[in-house]
Amino acid sequence: MVKKILIALAGVLGLSLLALFFFLYTVYKNLPDPSLLETWKPPQASEVYDERGRLYGTIGVQKRFYVSIDKIPKHVIDAFIAVEDRNFWHHFGVDPLAIARAAWANYRAGRIVQGGSTITQQLAKNLFLTPERTLKRKLKEALLAIKIERHFDKEKILELYLNQIYLGSGTYGVEAASQKYFGKHVWELSLEEAALLAGLPKAPARYNPFYRPEKALERRNYVLKRMYEEGYISAQEYENAVKLPLSVKWENKYKFSDYFLDMVKEYVFRKYGELAYKGNLKIYTTVNLDYQKQAQKALSEGLEKLAKKMGIPFLPKTEQDMKLAYEKEKELKELKRGKVYVAKILSYDGKTMVVEIHGRKLLGEIKNLSVRGHKYIFVRYLGRDKVEIIPDLEGSIVSIDVKTGAIKAIVGGRSYAYSQFNRATKAYRQPGSAIKPVIYLGALLSGMTQISIVDASPRAYYDPSRGKDWIPKNYDRRTYGKLTLRYALARSINTAAVNLLDEVGFKIVLTVGKKVGLDNLKPYYSLALGTVEVTPLQLTSAYQVFANLGKRCEPFFVKKILDEKGNVLEENEPRCEEVLPAPEVRVLVDMLRAVVLEGTAVRARKINRVVAGKTGTTDDYQDAWFVGFSPDIVTGVWVGYDVKKSMGRRMSGSRVALPIWIDYMKVITQYYPKKDFPLPPENIVVRINTRDLVVADETCSGVNMVFVKGTEPSITCSDLQLILGLR
């Protein structure tokens, strides 16, 4: 009887083993073919070049730079093997001892605390399988790992793994991660840097040194300990390495991108979709790397100077800067009224903000402030547990080629690492007096000249936005009478601009606005003071039409895109058309030149180049602008808080934005020859006596002014004296 039972059990066992064998064989045969990895091309970053063919940066869903195994140092390889797969060089794709060890550790802990997957298994899972946690998927992973080991040698498996693995902060592979965290190539990594990278695959977010430096340091030291235990480093090397602090470059937190690269990425991914996701494109742009660096430098340094004038101690480049400043304030015993401090944000409901300065809760009010991603903010102490919330002081620069519309530089904020919002293209702000050239060009097209007279006396106008009459006021609070158009524009007299708009009418002014790309202007008298909202790119592009004497060129920044095989996907040329008559626009340019020679932008004369432009300041000093141009390049600068809040009295365009514009343009204009704006054959230059508005001759002084031929005065100073004498 017992014998029969044993025979039956043996039969069942045999059949079970046979069934298991056929099951495993079927699964094995249906697994992906590892030979596919021989031609595997992982998604790589697309390269972005400037106008001179210099590498500007990269874009892509996966930041990866494939490197061969011979470029990866031994200590980098040892670090990954020590912590991820100690028996890598000896197993056949699966490590039974590691599986048993992990099972025992998990049983003792009562939860999953350790994995038994080998490097080859991780490669198989990430490249061929889904991330589902099932026994069947785990079985496929093990069998596929064995299959891979039979097809490739260990070095090739390591090469594939070290180029495929995700290492946090958007980086894939050791080369991209090395550049991101340390600003160097993988073959330049030190021992402790290699250990930090090797600690990331287990939990890239948890051990990311940018976000959790304490955990990253703890994990790095664990990797170093494993390297010592496995005999890869000596006791002395271990002791020396664990004492070192994290050596990551904090400024590299957003190294792989900036405001311009974000624009390129948005453009390419929107237009090419799946092809863009695969990456490996070569994108040639219009931006000049030297111009871009100078724009960032001018904006950053200009805002720093402005911040000090406003009592703000510094402007952070990263959130880490704010955290460190907050920590330094721990020794404060009392708060001084009127002084600016770094406070921790406790709560904000869209209007009221509760902040803390080391245990002391303070209350402040501000509307519509975006604090996403930020834990700290500047506040000015007002006393009685009240504070004034100081939002981010920001700015932008846009620089465009006059003749082509090619964007040469574009900076959307003072620090991309601190805020990724591109103010150059997405911030809609009021341009203030920078809109006035549209009004004055409308007057010139109506037959007026730059010495025509406008009455600048204050008048009441109905304002639909307020629902009542409104009387415009001048920046200097003065009252003016009759002025020439040239004088009124050069000195930005508000009452003159509004009265001029009333005189020439809305129709021609709105037409001019549409021609230069400002098609959202409304028929309100407050339009003359810039109550419409525009982006810095839109306003700078409008001035390109003035600088190009009426010829509008569509702004663009992508010249050519090649796919990975070198095929041209697109190639762009300037798209320009004449939208306004050159003779009248040339008169306007002369008037904007007067802004620099004798008006609100006289500081720009120090550039020692022929330039023209216009300042802009909005109500209560919320926005400061200067948009100006040479015959070759037009540049717009905007400065303000990220919310519509006053920067303080007299924080005008000439004081705030113009110095930044000068610092940029005094460098950039040196790349071009000295020259004046071209003079169309329909124009004439006449020397005008500014007192009597007649042609200057040997009997009187005068200033050269541009007119459309036939509109210039014919009476000279001598003629006038003769006429007066006859009387």
C-alpha positions in Angstrom: 0.0 0.0 0.0 2.8 2.4 1.0 4.7 1.5 -2.2 1.7 2.4 -4.3 1.3 5.7 -2.5 5.0 6.5 -3.1 4.7 5.6 -6.7 1.7 7.8 -7.1 3.4 10.7 -5.4 6.5 10.3 -7.6 4.2 10.3 -10.6 2.5 13.5 -9.5 5.8 15.1 -8.7 7.3 14.1 -12.1 4.3 15.5 -13.9 4.5 18.7 -11.9 8.1 19.1 -12.7 7.5 18.3 -16.3 4.7 20.9 -16.4 6.9 23.4 -14.7 9.6 22.7 -17.2 7.3 23.3 -20.1 5.9 26.4 -18.5 9.4 27.9 -17.9 10.5 26.8 -21.4 7.4 28.5 -23.0 8.0 31.7 -20.9 11.6 31.6 -21.8 11.0 31.2 -25.6 8.5 34.0 -25.6 10.8 36.5 -23.9 12.1 39.4 -25.9 15.3 38.7 -27.9 18.3 40.2 -26.1 20.0 40.7 -29.5 17.7 43.7 -29.9 20.1 45.5 -27.4 22.9 45.3 -30.0 21.2 48.1 -31.9 19.4 49.7 -28.9 19.4 53.5 -29.1 18.1 55.0 -25.9 16.4 58.4 -26.0 19.1 61.0 -25.7 19.0 64.7 -25.2 18.7 66.9 -28.3 21.4 69.5 -28.7 20.7 73.2 -29.0 23.2 75.5 -30.8 23.6 79.2 -30.9 23.8 81.3 -34.1 27.5 80.6 -34.4 27.1 76.8 -34.0 28.3 76.7 -30.4 26.5 74.2 -28.1 24.1 76.2 -26.0 22.5 73.4 -24.0 20.3 70.3 -24.3 16.6 69.5 -24.2 14.7 66.3 -23.9 12.4 64.1 -21.9 15.4 62.0 -20.8 18.7 63.8 -20.1 21.1 61.1 -21.3 24.6 61.1 -22.8 25.7 57.7 -23.8 29.3 56.8 -22.9 31.2 53.5 -23.6 32.4 51.4 -20.7 36.0 52.3 -21.4 35.2 55.9 -20.4 33.7 54.9 -17.0 36.4 54.7 -14.3 36.9 51.5 -12.2 35.9 53.2 -8.9 32.5 54.2 -10.4 31.9 50.7 -11.6 33.0 49.3 -8.2 30.7 51.6 -6.3 27.6 50.4 -8.2 28.6 46.8 -8.0 29.3 47.0 -4.2 25.9 48.4 -3.4 23.6 47.0 -6.2 25.1 43.5 -7.0 28.1 42.3 -5.0 28.3 39.0 -7.0 27.9 40.6 -10.4 31.1 39.3 -11.8 30.3 35.7 -10.8 26.5 35.0 -11.2 24.7 33.9 -14.4 22.1 36.7 -14.3 20.4 35.7 -11.2 22.0 35.5 -7.7 20.3 32.7 -5.6 22.3 33.8 -2.5 21.2 37.4 -2.9 17.6 36.2 -3.2 17.8 34.1 -0.1 19.6 36.9 1.8 16.8 39.4 0.8 14.0 36.9 1.7 15.5 36.4 5.2 16.0 40.1 5.8 12.4 40.9 4.6 11.0 38.1 6.8 12.8 39.4 9.9 11.7 43.0 9.2 8.1 42.0 8.4 8.2 44.1 5.3 10.2 44.7 2.1 13.5 46.2 3.2 15.9 44.5 0.7 15.8 43.4 -2.9 17.6 40.5 -4.5 17.6 41.7 -8.1 20.9 41.7 -9.9 22.1 44.5 -12.2 21.2 42.3 -15.1 17.7 41.8 -13.7 17.3 45.5 -13.3 18.4 46.1 -16.9 15.9 43.4 -18.1 13.1 45.0 -16.1 13.7 48.6 -17.2 14.2 47.8 -20.9 11.8 45.1 -21.6 9.2 44.6 -18.8 6.5 46.5 -17.0 7.0 47.7 -13.4 4.1 45.6 -12.1 4.9 43.6 -8.9 3.7 40.1 -9.7 5.3 36.6 -9.5 5.0 36.1 -13.2 6.8 39.4 -14.0 9.5 38.5 -11.5 9.9 35.1 -13.1 10.2 36.8 -16.6 12.8 39.2 -15.2 14.9 36.3 -13.9 14.7 34.3 -17.1 15.4 37.3 -19.3 18.4 38.2 -17.2 19.8 34.7 -17.8 19.1 35.1 -21.5 20.9 38.5 -21.5 23.9 37.0 -19.7 24.2 34.3 -22.3 24.2 36.9 -25.1 26.5 39.6 -23.8 29.6 39.8 -21.7 29.7 41.4 -18.3 31.3 44.7 -19.6 28.6 45.2 -22.2 25.8 44.6 -19.6 27.4 47.1 -17.3 27.7 49.6 -20.1 24.0 49.2 -20.9 23.0 49.5 -17.3 25.1 52.5 -16.4 23.7 54.4 -19.4 20.1 53.4 -18.8 19.6 53.7 -15.1 17.6 56.7 -13.7 19.6 58.8 -11.3 17.2 61.6 -10.3 16.7 65.2 -11.4 15.7 64.1 -14.8 19.1 62.4 -15.6 19.5 59.0 -17.1 22.9 57.3 -17.0 26.1 58.2 -15.2 27.3 60.8 -17.6 24.2 63.0 -17.4 24.1 62.6 -13.7 27.8 63.5 -13.3 27.2 66.7 -15.3 24.1 67.5 -13.3 25.3 67.0 -9.8 29.0 67.8 -10.1 29.5 69.8 -13.3 32.0 67.3 -14.7 32.3 64.2 -16.9 31.9 60.7 -15.4 35.6 60.0 -16.0 36.5 63.0 -13.8 34.6 61.8 -10.7 36.3 61.4 -7.4 35.7 58.4 -5.1 33.1 60.0 -2.9 31.2 61.5 -5.9 31.1 58.0 -7.5 29.6 56.7 -4.3 26.9 59.3 -4.2 25.8 58.4 -7.8 25.8 54.7 -6.9 23.5 55.3 -4.0 20.8 56.9 -6.1 19.2 53.9 -8.1 17.5 52.5 -5.0 15.4 55.7 -4.5 16.5 58.6 -6.7 14.0 61.1 -5.1 14.7 60.1 -1.5 18.5 60.4 -1.9 18.6 63.4 -4.3 21.4 65.7 -2.9 19.6 68.8 -4.2 16.5 68.2 -2.2 17.5 65.9 0.6 21.2 66.4 1.2 21.2 64.8 4.7 19.8 61.5 3.3 22.1 61.7 0.3 25.2 62.0 2.5 24.0 59.1 4.7 23.4 56.9 1.6 26.8 58.0 0.1 28.6 56.9 3.2 26.8 53.6 3.2 28.0 52.9 -0.3 31.6 53.8 0.7 31.2 51.3 3.6 30.1 48.6 1.2 33.1 49.4 -1.1 35.4 48.9 1.9 33.7 45.7 3.0 34.0 44.3 -0.5 37.6 45.2 -0.7 37.4 47.8 -3.4 38.9 50.6 -1.2 41.3 50.5 1.7 40.4 51.5 5.3 42.3 54.8 4.8 40.5 55.6 1.6 37.2 54.9 3.4 38.0 57.1 6.4 39.1 60.0 4.2 36.1 59.8 1.9 33.3 59.6 4.6 34.7 62.8 6.3 34.1 64.9 3.1 31.0 67.0 2.7 28.7 66.8 -0.3 30.5 68.3 -3.2 27.5 68.9 -5.5 27.1 72.2 -7.4 23.9 73.7 -6.0 23.7 76.1 -9.0 23.4 73.1 -11.2 19.9 72.3 -9.9 18.5 73.7 -13.1 21.7 73.5 -15.1 20.1 71.6 -18.0 17.7 74.3 -18.7 17.1 78.1 -18.7 14.4 80.4 -20.0 15.5 80.1 -23.6 15.9 76.3 -23.5 12.4 76.1 -22.1 11.2 78.1 -25.1 13.0 75.8 -27.5 11.7 72.7 -25.7 8.1 73.9 -25.8 8.4 74.8 -29.5 10.0 71.4 -30.5 7.7 69.2 -28.5 4.6 71.0 -29.6 5.6 70.8 -33.2 7.2 67.4 -33.5 5.6 65.3 -30.7 6.9 61.7 -30.7 10.0 62.6 -32.7 10.9 65.2 -30.1 10.5 62.6 -27.4 13.0 60.3 -29.0 15.5 63.2 -29.0 18.9 63.3 -30.6 17.9 66.3 -32.7 20.2 69.1 -33.6 18.5 72.5 -33.1 20.2 75.6 -34.5 18.9 78.8 -33.1 19.2 82.6 -33.6 20.4 83.3 -30.0 24.0 84.4 -29.6 25.6 82.9 -26.5 27.7 86.0 -25.8 24.6 88.2 -26.0 22.7 85.9 -23.7 25.4 85.8 -21.1 25.7 89.6 -21.1 21.9 90.0 -20.8 21.8 87.7 -17.8 24.8 89.5 -16.2 23.3 93.0 -16.8 19.9 91.9 -15.4 21.3 90.1 -12.4 23.7 92.9 -11.4 21.2 95.6 -12.1 18.5 94.1 -9.9 21.1 93.5 -7.1 21.9 97.2 -7.1 18.3 98.1 -7.1 17.5 95.7 -4.3 20.1 97.4 -2.1 18.5 100.8 -2.7 15.2 99.3 -1.7 16.6 97.9 1.5 16.5 94.2 0.3 19.7 92.6 1.6 20.2 90.2 -1.3 18.4 88.5 -4.2 18.4 84.7 -3.9 19.6 82.6 -6.9 18.1 79.4 -5.3 15.6 78.6 -2.6 18.7 77.3 -0.7 20.0 80.9 -0.4 16.8 81.9 1.3 16.9 78.9 3.7 20.5 79.7 4.7 19.7 83.4 5.2 16.8 82.4 7.4 19.0 80.1 9.5 21.5 82.9 10.0 18.8 85.1 11.6 18.4 82.7 14.5 20.6 84.9 16.7 18.2 87.9 16.4 17.0 89.1 19.7 14.6 91.7 18.4 13.2 92.9 15.2 13.8 96.5 14.0 11.0 98.5 12.5 11.5 99.2 8.8 14.2 96.5 8.3 13.9 93.6 5.8 14.1 90.0 7.0 13.8 86.5 5.6 10.7 84.9 7.0 9.2 81.4 6.8 5.8 81.1 5.1 3.3 79.4 7.4 0.1 80.0 5.5 -1.3 82.1 2.7 -5.0 82.3 1.5 -4.5 84.6 -1.5 -4.6 87.8 0.5 -3.4 87.3 4.1 0.0 85.7 4.8 1.2 84.3 8.2 5.0 84.1 8.4 7.4 83.2 11.1 10.8 84.6 12.1 12.1 81.9 14.5 9.1 81.3 16.6 7.5 84.7 16.2 4.4 84.7 14.1 3.8 87.8 12.0 0.9 88.9 9.8 1.0 90.6 6.3 -1.3 91.2 3.5 -0.7 90.9 -0.3 -3.0 89.8 -3.1 -2.5 87.2 -5.8 1.1 86.3 -4.9 2.3 82.9 -6.3 4.5 81.2 -3.6 4.5 77.8 -5.3 7.7 75.9 -4.5 8.9 78.6 -2.1 9.0 78.3 1.7 10.6 81.6 2.5 9.9 85.3 1.6 11.3 88.7 2.3 9.3 90.9 4.7 9.7 94.4 6.1 8.9 94.6 9.8 6.3 97.3 10.6 5.9 96.8 14.3 3.1 95.3 16.4 3.6 91.8 14.7 2.8 93.3 11.3 4.9 93.0 8.2 5.0 94.2 4.7 5.3 91.3 2.3 8.0 92.0 -0.3 7.4 89.8 -3.4 10.2 88.8 -5.8 11.9 91.7 -7.5 12.2 90.6 -11.1 13.0 91.7 -14.6 13.5 90.5 -18.2 15.5 91.4 -21.3 14.6 90.8 -24.9 17.1 91.6 -27.7 16.1 91.3 -31.4 18.0 91.8 -34.6 16.5 94.9 -36.3 16.8 93.7 -39.9 15.6 90.1 -39.5 13.5 89.7 -36.3 15.9 87.0 -35.0 15.9 86.9 -31.2 19.5 87.3 -30.1 19.0 87.1 -26.4 16.0 86.5 -24.1 16.1 86.3 -20.3 12.9 85.7 -18.4 14.1 86.5 -14.9 17.1 87.1 -12.7 17.5 83.4 -11.7 16.0 80.4 -13.5 17.0 78.2 -10.5 14.8 80.3 -8.2 11.8 80.8 -10.6 11.2 79.1 -13.9 8.4 81.5 -15.0 9.5 83.3 -18.2 8.5 86.9 -17.8 9.8 87.8 -21.2 7.1 85.8 -23.0 4.4 85.2 -20.4 4.2 88.2 -18.1 1.6 90.7 -19.2 2.4 94.1 -17.8 1.4 97.7 -18.5 4.0 99.5 -20.7 3.4 102.9 -19.3 4.9 105.7 -21.4 6.7 103.2 -23.6 3.4 103.0 -25.6 3.6 106.7 -26.5 5.5 106.2 -29.8 2.4 104.6 -31.2 0.4 107.7 -30.5 3.1 110.0 -31.9 3.5 108.0 -35.0 -0.2 108.2 -35.5 0.1 112.0 -35.3 3.0 112.0 -37.9 0.9 109.9 -40.3 -1.9 112.5 -39.9 0.3 115.2 -41.3 2.0 116.6 -38.2 5.7 117.1 -37.9 8.0 116.8 -34.9 7.8 120.6 -34.4 4.0 120.7 -34.6 2.4 122.0 -31.5 0.2 120.1 -29.0 -1.6 121.7 -26.1 -0.4 119.9 -22.9 -2.9 121.7 -20.6 -4.6 119.2 -18.3 -8.1 118.2 -19.3 -10.8 115.8 -18.0 -11.6 112.6 -20.0 -14.1 110.0 -19.3 -12.5 106.7 -18.2 -14.7 103.6 -18.9 -12.6 101.5 -16.6 -13.3 103.9 -13.7 -16.8 104.9 -14.8 -16.0 108.5 -14.2 -14.0 111.5 -15.5 -10.2 111.3 -15.2 -7.5 114.0 -15.4 -4.1 112.8 -16.4 -1.1 114.0 -14.3 2.6 114.4 -15.3 5.4 112.5 -13.6 7.0 115.7 -12.4 3.6 117.0 -11.2 4.1 120.1 -13.4 1.6 121.8 -15.6 2.5 122.5 -19.2 1.0 124.7 -22.0 1.8 124.4 -25.7 4.7 122.1 -26.6 6.3 120.6 -29.7 5.7 116.9 -30.3 9.5 116.4 -30.1 9.7 118.1 -26.7 6.6 116.3 -25.3 7.8 112.8 -26.3 11.4 113.4 -25.3 10.3 114.4 -21.8 7.4 112.0 -21.7 4.7 114.6 -20.9 1.5 112.6 -20.1 -1.0 115.4 -20.6 0.5 116.1 -24.1 0.2 112.4 -25.1 -3.5 112.1 -24.0 -4.4 115.4 -25.7 -2.6 114.4 -28.8 -4.5 111.1 -28.9 -7.8 113.1 -28.6 -6.7 115.3 -31.5 -5.6 112.6 -34.0 -8.3 110.1 -33.0 -8.3 106.4 -32.0 -8.7 105.0 -35.5 -5.2 105.8 -36.8 -3.5 105.0 -33.4 -5.2 101.6 -33.1 -4.2 100.9 -36.8 -0.5 101.8 -36.0 -0.7 99.5 -32.9 -2.0 96.6 -35.0 0.7 97.2 -37.7 3.5 96.8 -35.1 2.0 93.8 -33.5 0.0 95.4 -30.6 -3.4 94.3 -31.7 -5.1 94.5 -28.2 -5.1 98.3 -27.9 -8.5 99.7 -26.7 -10.1 103.0 -27.6 -9.6 104.5 -24.1 -7.8 107.8 -23.5 -5.8 106.1 -20.7 -4.2 104.1 -23.6 -1.8 107.0 -24.1 -0.3 106.2 -20.7 0.0 102.5 -21.4 -2.9 100.9 -19.6 -3.0 98.0 -22.0 -1.0 94.9 -21.0 1.8 93.5 -23.2 4.7 91.1 -22.8 8.3 92.3 -23.0 8.7 90.3 -26.2 5.6 91.9 -27.8 6.7 95.5 -26.9 10.3 94.9 -28.0 9.0 93.4 -31.3 6.9 96.6 -31.8 10.0 98.7 -31.5 11.8 96.6 -34.1 9.3 98.0 -36.6 10.4 101.6 -35.6 14.1 100.7 -35.8 13.6 99.0 -39.2 11.8 102.1 -40.6 8.4 100.5 -40.9 9.4 97.0 -41.9 8.0 94.4 -39.5 9.9 91.1 -39.1 8.2 88.3 -37.3 10.3 87.4 -34.2 11.8 83.9 -34.4 14.4 81.9 -32.6 14.8 78.5 -34.5 16.8 78.6 -37.7 17.1 74.9 -38.5 16.4 71.5 -37.0 18.1 68.2 -38.1 17.0 64.7 -37.1 19.4 62.1 -35.9 20.2 61.1 -39.5 21.0 64.6 -40.5 17.8 65.2 -42.4 16.5 68.8 -42.3 13.1 68.9 -40.5 12.7 72.6 -40.9 14.7 75.7 -41.9 13.5 79.2 -41.2 14.3 82.5 -42.9 13.3 86.0 -41.8 9.7 86.9 -42.6 9.5 90.7 -43.1 7.0 93.0 -44.7 6.6 96.8 -44.9 3.7 97.7 -42.7 4.3 101.5 -42.2 5.7 104.2 -44.5 9.5 104.7 -43.9 9.5 108.5 -44.1 7.2 109.1 -41.2 8.8 106.3 -39.2 12.2 107.9 -39.7 10.9 111.1 -38.2 9.6 109.1 -35.2 13.1 107.5 -34.8 14.6 111.0 -34.8 12.2 111.9 -32.0 13.1 108.8 -30.0 16.7 109.8 -30.6 15.8 113.1 -28.8 14.7 111.0 -25.8 18.4 110.0 -25.5 19.9 113.3 -26.4 17.8 115.7 -24.4 15.0 113.7 -22.6 14.3 111.1 -20.0 17.1 108.7 -21.3 20.1 111.1 -21.4 22.1 108.6 -19.4 22.2 106.4 -22.6 24.5 108.9 -24.3 27.4 107.3 -22.5 27.2 104.3 -24.9 28.9 106.4 -27.6 26.7 104.9 -30.3 23.7 106.2 -32.1 20.8 104.9 -30.1 17.1 105.8 -29.6 14.3 104.6 -27.3 11.7 105.4 -24.8 11.3 105.0 -21.0 8.1 103.7 -19.5 6.7 104.0 -16.0 3.3 102.9 -14.8 1.0 104.2 -12.1 2.4 104.0 -8.6 5.7 102.8 -10.0 4.6 99.2 -10.5 6.5 98.7 -13.8 9.6 100.2 -15.2 10.6 99.9 -18.8 13.2 101.0 -21.3 13.0 99.9 -24.9 15.7 101.2 -27.2 17.6 100.4 -30.3 20.6 101.1 -32.5 20.5 100.7 -36.3 21.2 96.9 -35.7 19.8 95.7 -32.5 16.6 96.5 -30.4 16.4 95.7 -26.7 13.7 95.9 -24.2 14.1 95.8 -20.4 11.3 95.4 -17.9 11.6 95.6 -14.1 9.0 95.1 -11.4 7.7 92.9 -8.7 6.0 89.6 -9.7 2.8 91.1 -8.4 1.4 94.5 -9.2 2.9 96.4 -6.3 4.7 99.7 -6.2 8.5 99.5 -6.1 8.5 102.9 -4.3 8.5 106.6 -5.3 10.6 107.6 -8.3 11.3 104.0 -9.3 10.9 105.1 -12.9 12.0 103.5 -16.2 14.9 106.0 -16.4 16.1 105.0 -12.9 15.4 101.3 -12.8 15.3 99.8 -16.3 17.5 102.2 -18.3 20.8 101.4 -16.3 20.3 97.7 -17.1 19.7 98.4 -20.7 22.9 100.6 -20.8 25.0 97.8 -19.2 23.8 95.4 -21.8 23.9 97.6 -24.9 27.3 99.2 -24.2 28.8 95.8 -24.7 26.5 94.5 -27.5 26.8 97.6 -29.7 30.6 97.1 -29.9 29.9 94.1 -32.1 28.6 96.5 -34.8 30.2 99.3 -36.7 29.4 102.9 -35.7 26.6 104.3 -37.9 23.5 106.4 -38.0 20.0 105.3 -38.9 19.5 105.3 -42.7 17.8 108.3 -44.2 15.2 107.4 -46.9 15.3 109.7 -50.0 11.9 111.1 -49.0 13.4 112.6 -45.8 15.5 115.6 -45.2 17.6 116.8 -42.3 17.0 120.5 -41.4 18.6 122.5 -38.6 15.8 124.0 -36.5 16.0 126.9 -34.1 14.1 125.4 -31.1 13.0 128.7 -29.7 11.2 130.1 -32.8 10.8 126.8 -34.7 12.3 128.1 -37.9 15.3 127.1 -40.0 18.5 128.0 -38.2 21.1 130.0 -40.2 24.3 132.0 -39.3 22.2 134.3 -37.1 21.0 131.7 -34.7 21.6 128.3 -33.2 19.8 125.1 -34.0 19.3 121.4 -33.7 19.3 118.9 -36.6 15.9 117.4 -37.1 14.4 115.0 -39.6 11.3 115.9 -41.7 9.4 114.3 -44.6 10.4 116.4 -47.6 7.9 119.2 -48.1 6.8 119.4 -44.4 9.9 121.2 -43.2 9.6 125.0 -42.4 10.9 127.4 -45.1 11.4 130.5 -42.9 14.9 131.1 -41.5 15.9 133.0 -38.5 17.0 135.9 -40.8 13.6 135.8 -42.5 11.9 136.0 -39.2 14.0 138.9 -38.0 13.2 140.7 -41.3 9.5 140.1 -40.9 9.5 141.3 -37.3 11.5 144.3 -38.4 9.0 145.2 -41.0 6.3 145.1 -38.4 
